[in-house]
Amino acid sequence: MKIEILEKLHDNGILRDLIQGGLVSYNVLLWYKINKAVEFQLQNGVKKTQAITDVSDVFNVSERMIYRVLKRFD
């Protein structure tokens, strides 16, 4: 899945409607938020490994899950 498409859907509020309608899984929104959190950390000068550790703690998911999300949006 392309992050650009999700960003457009999120910015227009359509992503929320698709999730509420059951057409898109809630996990897609979670993955989007995880990806954005890691991007934010990296833009603020945090190293990738530390950013992944921090985000995994915030979202209460494994670091492996963070890597999978990042790979999905590459």
N, CA, C and O of each residue as an XYZ file, in Angstrom:
296
protein
N       0.850     -1.180      0.000
C       0.000      0.000      0.000
C       0.889      1.235      0.000
O       1.936      1.264      0.647
N       0.467      2.232     -0.719
C       1.239      3.460     -0.838
C       0.858      4.443      0.265
O      -0.320      4.688      0.524
N       1.880      4.996      0.905
C       1.653      5.945      1.992
C       1.021      7.229      1.455
O       0.247      7.879      2.157
N       1.346      7.595      0.217
C       0.787      8.822     -0.361
C      -0.736      8.733     -0.469
O      -1.444      9.708     -0.219
N      -1.224      7.558     -0.842
C      -2.672      7.360     -0.958
C      -3.325      7.483      0.410
O      -4.362      8.129      0.556
N      -2.706      6.855      1.419
C      -3.258      6.938      2.774
C      -3.241      8.366      3.296
O      -4.176      8.791      3.975
N      -2.185      9.111      2.985
C      -2.116     10.502      3.431
C      -3.257     11.322      2.839
O      -3.882     12.121      3.536
N      -3.526     11.122      1.558
C      -4.631     11.845      0.915
C      -5.972     11.458      1.538
O      -6.801     12.322      1.824
N      -6.179     10.167      1.744
C      -7.427      9.705      2.354
C      -7.575     10.231      3.776
O      -8.667     10.627      4.184
N      -6.486     10.237      4.526
C      -6.520     10.716      5.914
C      -6.795     12.215      5.962
O      -7.616     12.679      6.753
N      -6.100     12.969      5.109
C      -6.262     14.424      5.096
C      -7.677     14.837      4.698
O      -8.184     15.854      5.174
N      -8.312     14.061      3.835
C      -9.673     14.379      3.397
C     -10.743     13.801      4.324
O     -11.929     14.079      4.146
N     -10.337     13.005      5.306
C     -11.302     12.402      6.217
C     -11.963     11.155      5.658
O     -12.842     10.569      6.290
N     -11.541     10.760      4.486
C     -12.155      9.600      3.849
C     -11.701      8.301      4.507
O     -12.468      7.341      4.583
N     -10.468      8.268      4.978
C      -9.942      7.060      5.615
C     -10.800      6.672      6.812
O     -11.123      5.498      6.994
N     -11.166      7.641      7.619
C     -12.015      7.378      8.786
C     -13.356      6.792      8.356
O     -13.858      5.851      8.971
N     -13.932      7.357      7.291
C     -15.215      6.858      6.790
C     -15.092      5.420      6.276
O     -15.984      4.601      6.498
N     -13.995      5.119      5.595
C     -13.779      3.766      5.084
C     -13.613      2.760      6.217
O     -14.078      1.625      6.119
N     -12.954      3.177      7.284
C     -12.774      2.293      8.436
C     -14.108      2.077      9.140
O     -14.446      0.949      9.498
N     -14.863      3.145      9.339
C     -16.167      3.022      9.993
C     -17.129      2.177      9.161
O     -17.983      1.479      9.708
N     -16.989      2.242      7.845
C     -17.845      1.449      6.966
C     -17.389      0.009      6.825
O     -18.084     -0.804      6.216
N     -16.238     -0.316      7.377
C     -15.739     -1.679      7.333
C     -15.022     -2.041      6.042
O     -14.692     -3.206      5.822
N     -14.780     -1.057      5.192
C     -14.107     -1.333      3.926
C     -12.587     -1.401      4.081
O     -11.900     -2.034      3.280
N     -12.077     -0.748      5.110
C     -10.651     -0.756      5.397
C     -10.479     -1.171      6.853
O     -11.207     -0.708      7.730
N      -9.524     -2.037      7.097
C      -9.257     -2.527      8.449
C      -8.687     -1.421      9.336
O      -7.976     -0.535      8.862
N      -9.007     -1.484     10.617
C      -8.443     -0.537     11.581
C      -6.923     -0.637     11.600
O      -6.234      0.342     11.888
N      -6.402     -1.825     11.293
C      -4.949     -2.006     11.292
C      -4.261     -1.068     10.310
O      -3.138     -0.630     10.558
N      -4.911     -0.758      9.212
C      -4.330      0.153      8.231
C      -4.111      1.525      8.865
O      -3.077      2.153      8.638
N      -5.057      1.985      9.643
C      -4.913      3.262     10.342
C      -3.779      3.174     11.366
O      -2.982      4.104     11.493
N      -3.708      2.074     12.084
C      -2.624      1.874     13.061
C      -1.276      1.896     12.354
O      -0.341      2.546     12.823
N      -1.167      1.197     11.236
C       0.088      1.171     10.481
C       0.458      2.563      9.986
O       1.626      2.950     10.008
N      -0.541      3.307      9.542
C      -0.310      4.673      9.072
C       0.250      5.525     10.216
O       1.217      6.263     10.030
N      -0.358      5.421     11.388
C       0.096      6.208     12.533
C       1.499      5.800     12.969
O       2.310      6.652     13.331
N       1.786      4.502     12.934
C       3.126      4.019     13.283
C       4.150      4.578     12.304
O       5.206      5.061     12.711
N       3.840      4.512     11.033
C       4.752      5.026     10.009
C       5.014      6.516     10.211
O       6.159      6.963     10.135
N       3.971      7.274     10.463
C       4.124      8.717     10.671
C       4.931      9.011     11.930
O       5.719      9.956     11.950
N       4.744      8.211     12.980
C       5.495      8.412     14.224
C       6.990      8.164     14.005
O       7.827      8.914     14.508
N       7.314      7.124     13.263
C       8.724      6.842     12.975
C       9.309      7.956     12.112
O      10.420      8.419     12.372
N       8.573      8.391     11.086
C       9.034      9.490     10.236
C       9.305     10.742     11.064
O      10.312     11.419     10.855
N       8.414     11.051     12.000
C       8.575     12.221     12.857
C       9.851     12.116     13.687
O      10.606     13.082     13.802
N      10.086     10.946     14.260
C      11.294     10.730     15.061
C      12.548     10.930     14.204
O      13.496     11.593     14.625
N      12.543     10.355     13.005
C      13.708     10.452     12.130
C      13.963     11.892     11.692
O      15.116     12.309     11.579
N      12.907     12.648     11.448
C      13.058     14.050     11.050
C      13.623     14.892     12.187
O      14.222     15.941     11.949
N      13.435     14.438     13.413
C      13.946     15.165     14.567
C      15.326     14.688     14.993
O      15.787     15.005     16.090
N      15.991     13.920     14.118
C      17.378     13.546     14.362
C      17.595     12.283     15.175
O      18.733     11.973     15.529
N      16.543     11.554     15.480
C      16.682     10.314     16.233
C      17.132      9.225     15.267
O      16.656      9.152     14.134
N      18.050      8.383     15.722
C      18.513      7.280     14.877
C      17.380      6.283     14.678
O      16.480      6.166     15.510
N      17.442      5.565     13.552
C      16.344      4.681     13.165
C      16.061      3.613     14.229
O      14.904      3.360     14.563
N      17.109      2.994     14.755
C      16.913      1.945     15.751
C      16.225      2.487     16.996
O      15.317      1.855     17.536
N      16.659      3.660     17.451
C      16.048      4.262     18.637
C      14.616      4.691     18.345
O      13.740      4.550     19.198
N      14.371      5.213     17.145
C      13.018      5.627     16.763
C      12.077      4.430     16.783
O      10.945      4.534     17.255
N      12.537      3.308     16.279
C      11.706      2.100     16.244
C      11.429      1.605     17.655
O      10.312      1.187     17.961
N      12.432      1.651     18.509
C      12.245      1.245     19.906
C      11.228      2.154     20.595
O      10.326      1.678     21.285
N      11.379      3.451     20.405
C      10.466      4.410     21.034
C       9.028      4.224     20.555
O       8.094      4.209     21.357
N       8.861      4.082     19.249
C       7.513      3.945     18.687
C       6.883      2.619     19.114
O       5.678      2.556     19.357
N       7.682      1.568     19.206
C       7.129      0.285     19.647
C       6.628      0.383     21.088
O       5.633     -0.248     21.444
N       7.310      1.165     21.907
C       6.856      1.368     23.286
C       5.559      2.181     23.328
O       4.647      1.866     24.092
N       5.487      3.216     22.513
C       4.307      4.086     22.501
C       3.065      3.318     22.039
O       1.996      3.441     22.637
N       3.210      2.532     20.983
C       2.066      1.821     20.408
C       1.882      0.421     20.998
O       0.939     -0.290     20.651
N       2.792      0.039     21.890
C       2.716     -1.261     22.558
C       2.677     -2.424     21.560
O       1.865     -3.342     21.675
N       3.579     -2.355     20.581
C       3.752     -3.433     19.606
C       5.237     -3.793     19.569
O       6.078     -3.039     20.056
N       5.545     -4.936     18.996
C       6.936     -5.374     18.938
C       7.725     -4.535     17.928
O       7.164     -3.949     17.002
N       9.026     -4.501     18.135
C       9.882     -3.803     17.187
C       9.797     -4.468     15.816
O       9.857     -3.792     14.789
N       9.657     -5.787     15.803
C       9.522     -6.514     14.546
C       8.299     -6.022     13.773
O       8.341     -5.910     12.547
N       7.222     -5.731     14.481
C       6.005     -5.212     13.845
C       6.283     -3.846     13.202
O       5.788     -3.564     12.111
N       7.060     -3.014     13.864
C       7.407     -1.699     13.322
C       8.178     -1.876     12.013
O       7.909     -1.188     11.028
N       9.142     -2.806     12.011
C       9.909     -3.059     10.787
C       8.994     -3.548      9.660
O       9.160     -3.151      8.506
N       8.039     -4.401      9.993
C       7.112     -4.884      8.971
C       6.271     -3.747      8.392
O       6.039     -3.686      7.184
N       5.823     -2.857      9.258
C       5.016     -1.706      8.802
C       5.851     -0.828      7.885
O       5.380     -0.414      6.826
N       7.084     -0.541      8.281
C       7.938      0.305      7.464
C       8.211     -0.332      6.104
O       8.231      0.356      5.083
N       8.420     -1.647      6.093
C       8.660     -2.343      4.827
C       7.406     -2.308      3.949
O       7.507     -2.187      2.728
N       6.245     -2.413      4.558
C       4.987     -2.409      3.818
C       4.792     -1.087      3.063
O       4.228     -1.065      1.969
N       5.265      0.007      3.660
C       5.061      1.314      3.045
C       6.256      1.789      2.224
O       6.264      2.931      1.764
N       7.258      0.945      2.032
C       8.402      1.320      1.175
C       8.009      1.398     -0.265
O       8.845      1.699     -1.117
